[in-house]
Amino acid sequence: MRRCASRILGALALAYAAGVGGLYLAQDRFIYPAPQTRHAPAQGFTAETLTTEDGLALQAHWRAPTVGRPSIVFFHGNGGSLALAAQETQGFAAQGYGVLLVEYRGYGGNPGSPSEDGFYRDGRAALAFLAKQDIAPERTVIIGHSLGTGTASQMAKEVTPAALILLAPFTSLPDAAAEAMPFVPARLLVNARFDNLAKVPALKLPVLIMHGTADRVVPFALGERLAKVAPRGTFRPLPGAGHNISLEPEVQTAQLEWLAAQGL
């Protein structure tokens, strides 16, 4: 009986190790599902090319601002697209804000392979595009949703925009993975960091963080924790809301009202 139990435990340990190893090897497929559909620009937008520092030409969609309005740079979540991003920012476009929708390397038919460092390069290419339009950082608002908050906070750290908005953010990707998979050593397995918690405390600009209390993808507690370390942070809990808050008209309206309160 003891030998049989030992064999069962050994088999379970091997199966667990194999499962953990499989998760480690396949993690990029979970982090970056990378839809490949290439979308035409929404009404009022034009297709533009962002050139990254490592030589990639990425499709993006751009809508110029009306006179006096700032410009939004939007970084969508890991399963997003330019078409979805147009819906997530339609409230800004309707109010005359400039809107730059960034598509990542390896997404939407773009060349390259997704990675944390690659996403940061894509973000820099977006800001370089705005600079060519004579739009300075102080007339720029950076917005990120979910995984896009990792690139958004990094860009805010690098250029100091007028404001930063983080929708359904995490403290770090390993923290989010640990919450989603408590049965494996997720913090040790995840290669990408996207460490918002290390960056947000250094930001001396207005930061709005919005998070749904019923978010099953990124736990509400992570957004709440991140908001507490933002020196000029505003936290807006959304009772009963899930993960895809960026699509909600009420959430877009709340962002516009907050920007107006910042003089933007």
Secondary structure, DSSP 8 states (H G I E B T S, - for coil): -HHHHHHHHHHHHHHHHHHHHHHHHTHHHHH-----------TT-EEEEEE-TTS-EEEEEEE---TT--EEEEE--TT--HHHHHHHTHHHHHTT-EEEEE--TTSTT-SS---HHHHHHHHHHHHHHHHHTT--GGGEEEEEETTHHHHHHHHHHHH--SEEEEES--S-HHHHHHHH-TTTTHHHH------HHHHGGG--S-EEEEEETT-SSS-HHHHHHHHHT-TTEEEEEETT--S-GGG-HHHHHHHHHHHHHTT-
